[in-house]
Amino acid sequence: MVRPMQKPVIAVHGGAGIWQTERKTAGLAGIKEAAQAGFNILRDGGNALDAVETAVIEMENNEVFNAGYGSALTIDKRIEKPP
């Protein structure tokens, strides 16, 4: 029995906590952009790892999100390097 191909699905999480009003619109747009980028990989026959990596990179490159190395600055606005 041949099963029909499952439709691709991707979920993106933009963070937890309370978002400041001025960040909400940009945050939702960024989530949609990241999800769309990952979904496009799946839709075009790519694998799940590439789709997730693409979505994460989209979010890391978006300044709205606290993602990626050095994105959470110290109180004096410096990047704290891990020990």
C-alpha positions in Angstrom: 0.0 0.0 0.0 1.4 3.4 -1.0 0.6 6.2 1.4 0.1 9.7 0.1 2.9 12.1 1.0 2.2 14.1 4.1 1.9 17.8 3.7 4.9 19.7 5.1 4.5 21.5 8.4 6.9 23.8 10.3 6.4 25.5 13.6 8.5 28.5 14.8 8.6 29.9 18.3 9.5 33.5 18.7 10.2 33.6 22.4 8.5 33.7 25.7 7.6 36.4 28.1 5.8 39.7 27.6 6.6 41.5 24.4 6.7 45.3 24.3 3.9 46.7 22.2 6.3 48.3 19.7 8.0 44.9 19.1 4.8 42.8 18.5 4.2 43.7 14.9 7.8 43.2 13.9 8.0 40.0 16.0 4.9 38.4 14.3 6.3 39.4 10.9 9.6 37.8 11.8 8.0 34.6 12.9 6.0 34.4 9.7 9.1 35.0 7.6 11.1 32.3 9.4 8.3 29.8 9.2 7.8 30.6 5.5 11.5 30.2 4.7 11.6 26.8 6.5 8.3 25.7 4.9 9.7 26.6 1.4 12.5 24.1 1.9 10.1 21.4 2.8 7.6 22.2 0.1 10.4 22.0 -2.5 11.4 18.6 -1.3 14.2 19.5 1.0 14.8 17.7 4.3 13.7 18.7 7.8 17.2 19.6 9.0 17.7 22.1 6.3 14.2 23.5 6.9 14.9 24.0 10.6 18.3 25.4 10.0 16.9 27.9 7.5 14.2 29.0 9.9 16.6 29.4 12.8 19.0 31.5 10.6 16.2 33.8 9.6 15.4 34.4 13.3 19.1 34.8 14.2 19.5 37.4 11.5 16.4 39.4 12.7 17.2 41.9 15.4 13.7 41.6 16.9 14.6 38.3 18.4 17.0 37.5 21.2 18.7 34.7 19.2 22.2 34.0 18.1 25.6 34.3 19.8 26.0 37.7 21.5 22.4 38.7 21.2 21.8 39.0 24.9 24.2 41.8 25.9 25.4 42.5 29.4 24.1 45.4 31.4 26.8 47.6 30.0 26.0 46.5 26.4 28.9 44.1 25.9 29.0 40.6 24.5 29.9 38.3 27.4 32.0 35.4 26.1 31.4 32.0 27.6 34.1 30.6 29.9 
